């Protein structure tokens, strides 16, 4: 049922597909890897899974038995048109669970989907991984969990906590929605073509909305300002955001945050308290 290296290359040749860097196309051709992804995703038969960038269908075929419905969002019209046929051929008893949407994942909204997704499971193009996850978490409140395969360095940033050298804007913004953790490495050899970077899995679960008193856009603007110049203290970094260094210091003190601290030391809760000050 699952696609192996020969299957992937045959399909690509049949469709005259040449993987492009622009679309971040690196197709998984290792059955053990896609089985592992499905296992780590902890799906149930009640889950409606959203897969972004299904490509030739390697992960799609592994997901079909593990969920109630699978919505695959594909931006490439050739790949989107072929995916239902691949599912019907290799998993005929499960093919009716698959719904393919030809669309840009960065523009997907809840109304575009045939069912409200509960889980995001995807091999994401490296160049848009973080924006896609943040967009989907914002647009699809039904998403309660996710497992994405991304560039290893991106995985580190997404899962980093305060105090880490790689903690920054992606870390805080994802933390607004969910608790994230690194869920293991993925070797380069499982992809075709072989990428020149390492990959890793990131798992996340949506947290209860404890920060509903703070506007998300306001918080994200604050976070962008705090990390725009990482070496600056919060008093200096937020001077433009607050209108002056003195006003930034006043609001930091009001929020219970040391004005001399740097952004990488603050949790999403700290940022929320600062954003809530007036």
Helices and strands as residue ranges (DSSP letters): H 5-14, E 27-28, H 31-41, E 48-52, H 58-64, E 69-74, H 77-90, G 95-97, E 98-102, G 105-107, G 110-112, E 119-123, G 126-128, H 129-139, E 145-151, H 152-159, H 169-177, E 178-186, G 188-190, E 191-192, E 199-206, H 216-228, H 234-237, H 239-242, H 245-254, G 263-265, H 268-275
